[in-house]
Amino acid sequence: MKKILLTGASGYIGSHLMNKLKDNYEIIAISRNIENKSNEHNVTWKAADLFDLNEITEVMEDIDIAIYLVHSMMPSAKLTQASFEDMDALLADNFAKAAVITKFSILYL
């Protein structure tokens, strides 16, 4: 069974996409906060900080497909002066760098 890394899995689009995919794929669902999330058939929740290249690279190990559905909804203490657009660009860049490091084959942004 192919393994999909789904970032933004707790968002509106991500949660609906996960429900459509989980019967045919193993889903690694990434969210900032997984305290209220419970694993279910073919779904494993993991917390990952996309600002941390090492952390996101680690969760990308052994992934076949990655889907990026992240949007920074709130300011981060790491970048208090940055705009949402700047933060989104940094997060997407880290995600793409991790994809290169782990050498998986398909990336959807």
N, C-alpha and C positions, 0 to 999 in steps of 0.2 A: 504494500500500500504506500503510495506517495505521501510524503510529509510536507505540509504547508505551514510556513510561518506567517501568521496573520497579525500585523500590527494594527492598532486601533480597533481591536476585536470587541471592546466594550462600547464602542460608539454605535450610532444608529445603523450606518451602512455596514460596518464590520460585524455587528451581531447578526444582522440578517444574512450576510454572506456566509458567515460561519454556520448558521443553521442549514443553509443550502448545501454546503460542502461536506459537512461532518459525516455523512453516511458513506461517502466514497473516498475520503482522505483522512489521514491523521492530521489533526490541527494542533499546532502550538500557538496558543492565543496569547498575545503580548498586550499588557496593559500597565499603566503606571501604578495602579492600585488593584491588587487581586484579593484583598481581604474578604470581600463578599462573594468571591467567585469560587465555584467548586468544579472540580474536574468531572467530566462525564464521558460517555462512550465516544472515543476518538477525539476528545478535546482535553488538552492539558494546558492549564493557565500558568504563565510565568510572568513575573515582574521584571522589567528591564528599563534602564534609563538610557534613552537614545542619545543623550549627551555623552555617554561613556562608551567610547569605541570598543574597548575590551569587553564590556558587558554585552553589547549587542552582537559582537562577533561570536562570543561564547554561545549565545542562544541560536545563532545561525548554523552551528555545526550540524552536519548531516541533514540539511534541509534540501528538498528538491525544488520547491517553489516558494517564493517570498512575495507577499502582497503588502504594500505600504499604504495605509489609510490613516496616517497621523496628521493631525492639525493641532498646533499649540493653541489651546483655548484660553490659557491664562499666563500671565507673566511668570517667569522662573527666577528664583533667587540667584541662579547662575548667571543670568543675563538681564539684570533689572533695567538696563537702558535700551535693550533691543526691542525692535518692533516685532509683531507677530510674524511678518514676512521674513525677517532676518532669522528668527528662531526656527521657523519652518525650513528655511534653506540649510541651516546648520544640522538639523535633525536628519533631513533627507540626504545630506552629504555624508554624514556618519553611516547611515544605513547603506548607501552605495559603496562606501569604502569597505564596510564589513562584508558586503557581497563579493567584492573583488578578493578579499583575503580568504574567504571560505570557498571560493570558486564554485558556487552552485550555478545551475544552468539557466533558470528563468527568474526574472525579477519584474514585478509589476509595480509601477509608481502611479 
